[in-house]
Amino acid sequence: MARMSGENTTTAESPKCARCAECADCAAKDGGRDAALPARRGFGLTANGYGSLSRQFRPTPAGARLARRTVVRRLAEWGFGPTTDASCSVALVVAELAANAVCHGRLRGRNFHVRVDYEGPASRFRIEVSDAVLGRVPEQPKLPDDDQETGRGLFLVEAVATRWGWESRNPVGKTVWAEVPADRPVPTA
């Protein structure tokens, strides 16, 4: 699938936050102390309905949560409110794949990468989460025993996504991807 691109529409306003190190104000106040997180880049939906978000996160549980929250905020900017089916489905897939990247693809000094593309004409999202470990590849999802607390992530991804898979990443690592169907966003007034 060809990469989708959009116009770079970096916004001047920053979200109000409590020192999140994500917005421009916090990054400036930090004095560059949080250099592992790149500056936020915005891509709005183009006139023909394409959008893209691409960002790196620390390989920690907090990084996985931030990835999910960042994607939900961007989807809201694109017209997919946080309670829409599309936003909930994409958030679930991002959360599960990011958690897997943190638990199974963590390599010291390497962030994981999240990319979400919206292809309006095809009415779908493509979610990609890349990490630096190739040795541990996703297995075919299966339900674990009822008494196990983990092991259901890829089963959930398979239930929500129309397709999913993984591919090796050059020069190192892997990318796990999933495609989620979505209707066109609701126009906001």
C-alpha positions, 0 to 999 in steps of 0.5 A: 500500500502506498504511503499517504501524505498530507499537507503539513499544518503545524498549529500554533496553538498548544493544548493546555496540559500539565507539563506533558512534554508533548506540546510546544510550550512544555518542550520550550519550558523543558529547555530541551531536557526531553530530547527523546520526544520529537516536536509534535508534527501535525498533518490535517486531512487533505481536501480528498480525505487523507490524513497521517500521524507519525510519531515516536514514543518511549518504550514504557507503559506511559509511552503506550498510554501517550500513544493511544491518547495522541491518536485519539486526539488526532482523530478528533481533529480529523472529525472522528470524536472520541466516542465514535466506533472508528475512534474506539476501534483505532484506539484499541488497536493502537493500545494493544500494538503499543503494549506489545511493542513495550512488552515484547519489542523493547530495546534499551535506547530505542523508541517505538514508532506509531503511524496512523494513516486515514484513507478517506476514499477507501474508508479505512485506517492503517495503523502501524507500530514499529519496534527495534526487536525482530526476534519476537514476531507476532504469533497467530492469535488464540484465546488463552486460558480463562485464568490467564491475565494476558495474551488477548491483545492480538485476538482483540486486534484480529476481531476489530481489524479487517486485516493485520500482519507484520513485516520486518523493518530495515535496518532492524526491527519489525512493524506490526500493522492493522487496517480498521474500517471507518466511515467518513468523519462527521463535519464539525461546525 
